[in-house]
Amino acid sequence: AQKLALTSRAFHNETLALFTKFITDFFGYDRVLPMNSGVEAGETACKLIRRWGYEVKKIPKDKAVIVFAEDNFW
């Protein structure tokens, strides 16, 4: 194989830079956080939504509840 399928974000990758530019322009966001796995992405999503709940919805500290489907692979 002459190409890497996946690289660490710790190293500069021109393809990732182009992808980041495309995604932020396409969706109108100013940031993107690429993940290497579904679990990593799901955990980050839980952290972000919990913070949003506390800051925007004013849920009391340590009272946020995240609901998952039964038999989820997590």
N, C-alpha and C positions, 0 to 999 in steps of 0.2 A: 504494500500500500504506500502510495506517495503522498497522501494527504491525511491529516489528523481529523477525526470526526468530532472530537470534543477536546477543548483545551481549558485550562484553568483561567479564571478571570484575573489571576495574579500576574499574568503576562499579557503584553499588548497583542492584540489580534485585530488586524485591519477588517476582517469580515465581521467581527462583532461590532466594531465601530460603525460600519455601514448599516448593519442591522438595527443598532440602537438609534441611529439617525432616522432610518425609515420608520420605525415603530413610533417614535415620539412625534414625528411629523404627521404620520397617518392618523394617530389617535388624538393629536393635539395636546399631548402631555409634555412636561418639561424633564421627566426622568423615566428611566426604565431600570428594573432590577432583574436581569436574566438569572435563571436557575438551572442547575444541572439535573435535577430529578424532580419527580412529582411530589415526593414527601417534603423535600426542601422548599418547594414552592408553596405547598399547603401549609407548612409550619409558618412561613413568612406571611402568608395571607391571614392566618389566625392572629398573628401578632399585630398586623396592620389594622384588622377589623376591630380587635379588642381596643387598641389605642383610639380608633375613630369613635367607638362607643363611649369611651370615657370622656374624650374631649368634645365631641359634637353632640352626642345624645345625653351627656351628663350622667351616665350610669355611675353609681357610687363605686368607689375604689374596691377592687377585689370582688365585685358582684356580677361581672360579665359572665355570661354562660354561652358557650359555643356548642351547637348541636350537630351531631354527625349521624349519618345513616347507619343502621344496624349492620354488623358484619363488614364494616369499612376496613380496608387493609391497614389502617393506622393502628 
